[in-house]
Amino acid sequence: MAPTLEHVFTMREYLHPDIVDFGPKSSGTTRLIANVTGGFIKCNNSDIEAQVLPPSGDWPLMDFDANCIHLDARARAKTDEGEIYVHYTGITILDEGTKKLLAKAPDAKPTNFGDTTWFTKLNVETTDQRLKWMETNVLVGQGRWHVDEKGLAAEYLVYMLKN
């Protein structure tokens, strides 16, 4: 039988408006650095919430030949009972909506989950005993762009793979 997915938390990370662009590497990809200024992790089916705090960020590689972004992000978050460290990698297709948001185009709009191909694999470490189960399960996420008064954010629905 095929495994199933169980939604376990939602994570939102607000990006600092000044994203560092290192320009093209000899391989043809472009390295960016996007600092995260804040955000949250809200656990599904519980009242556990964590605040995303600096230092957090993403060090993506833009691959214009393949029309995608290779994600390599880390986030620090704090609950009322401990710390959470999240490291995730993944891929985002550079569709028109994503290109407009990253270019800060005036007609850029937030996206819905499923509007673009954007998937991640997450690894979690935590001192919060209530969340220790995250360290021993396979977690995957689906991403989208969120925009509000706080700015541009990457938002993920995170799922646990289950038998």
Short mmCIF file of the C-alpha atoms (twelve columns), coordinates in Angstrom:
data_MODEL
# 
_entry.id   MODEL 
# 
loop_
_atom_site.group_PDB 
_atom_site.id 
_atom_site.type_symbol 
_atom_site.label_atom_id 
_atom_site.label_alt_id 
_atom_site.label_comp_id 
_atom_site.label_asym_id 
_atom_site.label_seq_id 
_atom_site.Cartn_x 
_atom_site.Cartn_y 
_atom_site.Cartn_z 
_atom_site.pdbx_PDB_model_num 
ATOM 1   C CA . MET A 1   0.000  0.000  0.000   1 
ATOM 2   C CA . ALA A 2   1.221  3.494  -0.828  1 
ATOM 3   C CA . PRO A 3   2.115  5.822  2.060   1 
ATOM 4   C CA . THR A 4   -0.180 8.714  2.968   1 
ATOM 5   C CA . LEU A 5   0.431  12.279 4.073   1 
ATOM 6   C CA . GLU A 6   -0.759 13.806 7.350   1 
ATOM 7   C CA . HIS A 7   -0.696 17.614 7.672   1 
ATOM 8   C CA . VAL A 8   1.303  18.315 10.845  1 
ATOM 9   C CA . PHE A 9   2.184  22.024 10.748  1 
ATOM 10  C CA . THR A 10  2.197  25.244 8.767   1 
ATOM 11  C CA . MET A 11  5.356  27.348 8.592   1 
ATOM 12  C CA . ARG A 12  5.642  30.926 7.348   1 
ATOM 13  C CA . GLU A 13  8.946  32.777 6.985   1 
ATOM 14  C CA . TYR A 14  9.093  36.473 6.107   1 
ATOM 15  C CA . LEU A 15  11.991 37.419 3.847   1 
ATOM 16  C CA . HIS A 16  14.082 40.532 4.367   1 
ATOM 17  C CA . PRO A 17  13.399 42.824 1.382   1 
ATOM 18  C CA . ASP A 18  17.116 43.075 0.538   1 
ATOM 19  C CA . ILE A 19  18.004 39.718 -0.998  1 
ATOM 20  C CA . VAL A 20  21.724 39.425 -1.735  1 
ATOM 21  C CA . ASP A 21  22.503 38.373 -5.313  1 
ATOM 22  C CA . PHE A 22  26.038 37.053 -5.819  1 
ATOM 23  C CA . GLY A 23  25.599 36.894 -9.590  1 
ATOM 24  C CA . PRO A 24  26.287 33.911 -11.815 1 
ATOM 25  C CA . LYS A 25  28.785 31.249 -10.762 1 
ATOM 26  C CA . SER A 26  31.030 29.457 -13.249 1 
ATOM 27  C CA . SER A 27  28.453 26.630 -13.257 1 
ATOM 28  C CA . GLY A 28  25.830 29.063 -14.578 1 
ATOM 29  C CA . THR A 29  23.706 29.108 -11.425 1 
ATOM 30  C CA . THR A 30  23.227 32.220 -9.303  1 
ATOM 31  C CA . ARG A 31  23.574 32.146 -5.506  1 
ATOM 32  C CA . LEU A 32  21.221 34.303 -3.442  1 
ATOM 33  C CA . ILE A 33  21.050 34.921 0.298   1 
ATOM 34  C CA . ALA A 34  17.622 35.687 1.738   1 
ATOM 35  C CA . ASN A 35  17.539 36.495 5.447   1 
ATOM 36  C CA . VAL A 36  14.370 35.623 7.330   1 
ATOM 37  C CA . THR A 37  13.075 38.353 9.637   1 
ATOM 38  C CA . GLY A 38  10.351 36.383 11.438  1 
ATOM 39  C CA . GLY A 39  7.388  34.125 11.038  1 
ATOM 40  C CA . PHE A 40  5.738  31.181 12.730  1 
ATOM 41  C CA . ILE A 41  5.238  27.455 12.967  1 
ATOM 42  C CA . LYS A 42  1.693  26.402 13.905  1 
ATOM 43  C CA . CYS A 43  1.181  22.749 14.704  1 
ATOM 44  C CA . ASN A 44  -1.937 21.091 13.379  1 
ATOM 45  C CA . ASN A 45  -4.268 19.432 15.923  1 
ATOM 46  C CA . SER A 46  -2.614 21.149 18.903  1 
ATOM 47  C CA . ASP A 47  -2.110 24.597 20.370  1 
ATOM 48  C CA . ILE A 48  1.680  24.462 19.961  1 
ATOM 49  C CA . GLU A 49  3.056  27.508 18.181  1 
ATOM 50  C CA . ALA A 50  6.602  28.706 17.633  1 
ATOM 51  C CA . GLN A 51  7.975  32.059 16.551  1 
ATOM 52  C CA . VAL A 52  10.558 31.971 13.752  1 
ATOM 53  C CA . LEU A 53  13.547 34.074 14.802  1 
ATOM 54  C CA . PRO A 54  16.894 35.181 13.413  1 
ATOM 55  C CA . PRO A 55  19.263 33.724 12.542  1 
ATOM 56  C CA . SER A 56  17.205 32.079 9.804   1 
ATOM 57  C CA . GLY A 57  17.540 32.224 6.050   1 
ATOM 58  C CA . ASP A 58  17.717 30.626 2.654   1 
ATOM 59  C CA . TRP A 59  20.761 30.210 0.424   1 
ATOM 60  C CA . PRO A 60  19.077 29.246 -2.862  1 
ATOM 61  C CA . LEU A 61  20.687 28.555 -6.212  1 
ATOM 62  C CA . MET A 62  18.820 30.055 -9.156  1 
ATOM 63  C CA . ASP A 63  19.153 27.815 -12.200 1 
ATOM 64  C CA . PHE A 64  17.838 29.776 -15.162 1 
ATOM 65  C CA . ASP A 65  18.746 27.023 -17.648 1 
ATOM 66  C CA . ALA A 66  16.545 24.544 -15.758 1 
ATOM 67  C CA . ASN A 67  14.048 27.299 -14.823 1 
ATOM 68  C CA . CYS A 68  14.083 26.449 -11.107 1 
ATOM 69  C CA . ILE A 69  15.318 27.438 -7.669  1 
ATOM 70  C CA . HIS A 70  17.217 24.877 -5.567  1 
ATOM 71  C CA . LEU A 71  16.321 25.696 -1.950  1 
ATOM 72  C CA . ASP A 72  18.705 25.294 0.984   1 
ATOM 73  C CA . ALA A 73  17.110 26.926 4.027   1 
ATOM 74  C CA . ARG A 74  17.431 26.923 7.791   1 
ATOM 75  C CA . ALA A 75  15.052 28.299 10.370  1 
ATOM 76  C CA . ARG A 76  15.268 28.776 14.109  1 
ATOM 77  C CA . ALA A 77  12.016 28.902 16.057  1 
ATOM 78  C CA . LYS A 78  11.084 29.088 19.720  1 
ATOM 79  C CA . THR A 79  8.076  27.597 21.507  1 
ATOM 80  C CA . ASP A 80  7.119  28.234 25.112  1 
ATOM 81  C CA . GLU A 81  8.973  24.994 26.001  1 
ATOM 82  C CA . GLY A 82  12.034 24.922 23.763  1 
ATOM 83  C CA . GLU A 83  13.866 25.572 20.521  1 
ATOM 84  C CA . ILE A 84  13.283 24.201 17.018  1 
ATOM 85  C CA . TYR A 85  15.850 24.007 14.231  1 
ATOM 86  C CA . VAL A 86  14.531 23.260 10.734  1 
ATOM 87  C CA . HIS A 87  16.769 22.552 7.742   1 
ATOM 88  C CA . TYR A 88  15.051 22.038 4.437   1 
ATOM 89  C CA . THR A 89  15.986 21.593 0.824   1 
ATOM 90  C CA . GLY A 90  13.746 21.496 -2.187  1 
ATOM 91  C CA . ILE A 91  12.866 22.851 -5.567  1 
ATOM 92  C CA . THR A 92  10.663 25.653 -6.863  1 
ATOM 93  C CA . ILE A 93  9.856  26.150 -10.528 1 
ATOM 94  C CA . LEU A 94  10.535 29.697 -11.735 1 
ATOM 95  C CA . ASP A 95  7.061  30.437 -13.084 1 
ATOM 96  C CA . GLU A 96  5.880  33.931 -14.016 1 
ATOM 97  C CA . GLY A 97  4.309  34.570 -10.597 1 
ATOM 98  C CA . THR A 98  7.528  33.684 -8.769  1 
ATOM 99  C CA . LYS A 99  9.634  35.799 -11.123 1 
ATOM 100 C CA . LYS A 100 7.361  38.817 -10.567 1 
ATOM 101 C CA . LEU A 101 7.445  38.448 -6.775  1 
ATOM 102 C CA . LEU A 102 11.230 38.138 -6.658  1 
ATOM 103 C CA . ALA A 103 11.594 41.130 -8.998  1 
ATOM 104 C CA . LYS A 104 9.200  43.137 -6.783  1 
ATOM 105 C CA . ALA A 105 7.002  43.867 -9.786  1 
ATOM 106 C CA . PRO A 106 4.014  46.134 -9.038  1 
ATOM 107 C CA . ASP A 107 1.581  43.538 -10.409 1 
ATOM 108 C CA . ALA A 108 3.064  40.644 -8.367  1 
ATOM 109 C CA . LYS A 109 0.509  38.646 -6.382  1 
ATOM 110 C CA . PRO A 110 0.600  35.971 -3.691  1 
ATOM 111 C CA . THR A 111 0.124  32.407 -4.875  1 
ATOM 112 C CA . ASN A 112 -2.032 29.525 -3.716  1 
ATOM 113 C CA . PHE A 113 -0.735 26.102 -2.799  1 
ATOM 114 C CA . GLY A 114 -0.489 24.149 -6.044  1 
ATOM 115 C CA . ASP A 115 -0.099 27.206 -8.301  1 
ATOM 116 C CA . THR A 116 3.548  26.303 -8.848  1 
ATOM 117 C CA . THR A 117 5.729  23.257 -8.354  1 
ATOM 118 C CA . TRP A 118 7.346  23.899 -4.957  1 
ATOM 119 C CA . PHE A 119 8.281  20.987 -2.701  1 
ATOM 120 C CA . THR A 120 10.670 20.518 0.207   1 
ATOM 121 C CA . LYS A 121 12.118 17.813 2.461   1 
ATOM 122 C CA . LEU A 122 12.498 18.978 6.073   1 
ATOM 123 C CA . ASN A 123 14.755 17.802 8.894   1 
ATOM 124 C CA . VAL A 124 13.878 18.984 12.391  1 
ATOM 125 C CA . GLU A 125 15.812 19.095 15.666  1 
ATOM 126 C CA . THR A 126 14.115 20.315 18.833  1 
ATOM 127 C CA . THR A 127 14.493 20.655 22.592  1 
ATOM 128 C CA . ASP A 128 10.700 20.820 22.995  1 
ATOM 129 C CA . GLN A 129 9.800  17.314 24.220  1 
ATOM 130 C CA . ARG A 130 6.280  17.600 22.785  1 
ATOM 131 C CA . LEU A 131 7.771  17.818 19.281  1 
ATOM 132 C CA . LYS A 132 10.478 15.124 19.498  1 
ATOM 133 C CA . TRP A 133 8.430  12.958 17.115  1 
ATOM 134 C CA . MET A 134 9.429  15.374 14.323  1 
ATOM 135 C CA . GLU A 135 13.051 14.214 14.591  1 
ATOM 136 C CA . THR A 136 12.226 10.615 13.660  1 
ATOM 137 C CA . ASN A 137 9.682  11.052 10.868  1 
ATOM 138 C CA . VAL A 138 9.875  11.976 7.194   1 
ATOM 139 C CA . LEU A 139 8.502  15.493 6.703   1 
ATOM 140 C CA . VAL A 140 7.754  17.050 3.318   1 
ATOM 141 C CA . GLY A 141 6.322  20.437 2.458   1 
ATOM 142 C CA . GLN A 142 4.423  22.206 -0.283  1 
ATOM 143 C CA . GLY A 143 5.213  25.893 -0.686  1 
ATOM 144 C CA . ARG A 144 3.570  29.080 -1.861  1 
ATOM 145 C CA . TRP A 145 4.215  32.823 -1.772  1 
ATOM 146 C CA . HIS A 146 2.350  34.814 0.888   1 
ATOM 147 C CA . VAL A 147 2.189  38.618 0.926   1 
ATOM 148 C CA . ASP A 148 0.727  40.808 3.683   1 
ATOM 149 C CA . GLU A 149 1.556  43.980 5.612   1 
ATOM 150 C CA . LYS A 150 4.714  42.289 6.978   1 
ATOM 151 C CA . GLY A 151 6.036  41.661 3.473   1 
ATOM 152 C CA . LEU A 152 6.859  38.689 1.277   1 
ATOM 153 C CA . ALA A 153 6.906  35.266 2.927   1 
ATOM 154 C CA . ALA A 154 7.482  31.667 1.960   1 
ATOM 155 C CA . GLU A 155 4.705  29.570 3.471   1 
ATOM 156 C CA . TYR A 156 4.648  25.785 3.727   1 
ATOM 157 C CA . LEU A 157 2.089  23.146 4.496   1 
ATOM 158 C CA . VAL A 158 4.205  20.428 6.123   1 
ATOM 159 C CA . TYR A 159 3.195  16.788 6.041   1 
ATOM 160 C CA . MET A 160 4.394  13.633 7.746   1 
ATOM 161 C CA . LEU A 161 4.740  10.553 5.562   1 
ATOM 162 C CA . LYS A 162 2.760  7.668  7.078   1 
ATOM 163 C CA . ASN A 163 2.301  3.967  6.359   1 
# 
